[in-house]
């Protein structure tokens, strides 16, 4: 029986191991952490969002410039197949109001336990506290283990070491130089689904840090003429902003900053109001009310939204109802830097698809496959990240078995 070593015990690595053992290979999984699936468990802490139920064309659009490379992978193992796979582990799924798909129990731990039990029963062997160090001069895999360095051999290798986010859970990007020195093309790792710094005043930060800003529309125009407009909510942080709406725009925000040094979001703080109505209401006499009280009385805006107005618009503009109304509809928020990669939910960059064949094998390293966030793609939160991790893991494990069969036939 020919062997496959899977390095990395996250969703992509475990799915690669499952595909390989189902294909008849002998499989060993190596992971640097004391247990596998740690980031998977963290992702399910607030409810495991496995995938998304939206139509395939819309779902594929979430992968941006890598849509064409992700599409065949999801054709082979997409959202429907993923839900059937979960069902096979005893986890029925349901579609939430947002279209996101969750296991009925919402938790990741029961699903992971059932999965690991099935993998072990199929013969997969797990080696934790094994940090991959690359290859030795004799071609053997090198690992830093508890009792010193260890060497291992395999007929094929699947690398599923994650990107550069959440280094405390094992995804630290330490693999980048190990592959780069062997001539593998790698796009720099960058934060994705991340927060951004703004430079709040001390007063605003102290008063509103940690406060959610709900029911807003964020618009972004970028240098190449592109435009983005999304509705949702975000959170004011000590340094800037984060949350679902910001994460969904993180890629164009990050890229705009890389090109120009800054990016400006325009916030509509009152999406249900027309500008003309705001102007009319704000122009009415305020009597003895404070300006904040007048704004709340006439428009319903209060708390952090009024705080944002005071923070971001000139004080003199508050006396002009037209300018105040315009600011409520298009308040400019200047972002100056993405938060560090280690704080991001996921990462962009990695092994470029052009360095791989259709089965995700590295062309420069025959018999070595890549999966998951090691690859150069990104997607927003909402189930899209896990969907592609599972799909690329499946493809890499299947590809490794196919390559072993092909090379075995050549040998024979």
Secondary structure, 3 states (H helix, E strand, C coil): CCEEEEECCCHHHHHHHHHHHHCCCEEEEECCCCCCCHHHHHHCCCCCEEEECCCHHHHHHCCHHHHHHHHHHHHHCCHHHHHHHHHHCCCCEEECCCCEEEECCCCCHHHHHHHHHHHHHCCCEEECCCEEEEECCCCCEEEEECCEEEEECCCEEEECCCCCCCHHHCCCCCHHHHHHCCCCCEEEEEEECCCEECCCCHHHHHHHCCCEEEEEEEEEECCCCCEEEEEEEEEECCCEEECHHHHHCHHHHHHHHHHHCCEEEEEECCCCCCHHHHHHHHHCCCCCCCHHHHHHHHHCCCCHHHHHHHHHCCHHHHHCHHHHHHHHHCEEEEECEECCHHHCCEEEEEECHHHECCCCEECCCCCEEECHHHECCCCCCCCHHHHHHHHHHHHHHHHHHHHHHHHHHHHC
